[in-house]
Amino acid sequence: MTIIVSILFYVIPALLIIWFMVSVVSALRHKNKILEAILEEIKKKN
């Protein structure tokens, strides 16, 4: 019983936090690629 409670209160929130951090980093990398592409387009016009 205590193992189930410890899994519910410690492991599952830790997994959710890790998933959230990975998704945020992935979104920031995607945003960075878009900004780099925009910068290249601006450089080409000049």
C-alpha positions as CSV (number, residue, x, y, z in Angstrom):
1,M,0.0,0.0,0.0
2,T,2.8,2.5,0.9
3,I,4.5,1.7,-2.4
4,I,1.4,2.6,-4.4
5,V,1.1,5.9,-2.4
6,S,4.7,6.8,-2.9
7,I,4.4,6.1,-6.7
8,L,1.3,8.3,-6.9
9,F,2.8,11.2,-4.9
10,Y,6.5,11.1,-6.0
11,V,7.1,9.3,-9.3
12,I,4.1,10.5,-11.3
13,P,4.6,14.2,-10.6
14,A,8.3,13.8,-11.3
15,L,7.5,12.2,-14.7
16,L,5.1,15.0,-15.4
17,I,7.7,17.7,-14.6
18,I,10.3,15.9,-16.8
19,W,7.8,15.7,-19.7
20,F,7.0,19.4,-19.3
21,M,10.6,20.4,-19.3
22,V,11.3,18.3,-22.4
23,S,8.3,19.8,-24.2
24,V,9.4,23.3,-23.3
25,V,12.9,22.8,-24.5
26,S,11.6,21.3,-27.7
27,A,9.3,24.2,-28.3
28,L,12.2,26.7,-27.7
29,R,14.4,24.8,-30.2
30,H,11.7,25.0,-32.8
31,K,11.2,28.7,-32.1
32,N,15.0,29.2,-32.4
33,K,15.1,27.5,-35.8
34,I,12.3,29.7,-37.1
35,L,14.1,32.8,-35.9
36,E,17.3,31.7,-37.6
37,A,15.4,31.2,-40.8
38,I,13.9,34.7,-40.6
39,L,17.4,36.1,-39.9
40,E,18.8,34.4,-43.0
41,E,16.0,35.8,-45.1
42,I,16.7,39.3,-43.8
43,K,20.4,38.9,-44.5
44,K,19.6,37.7,-48.1
45,K,17.6,40.9,-48.7
46,N,20.4,43.1,-47.6
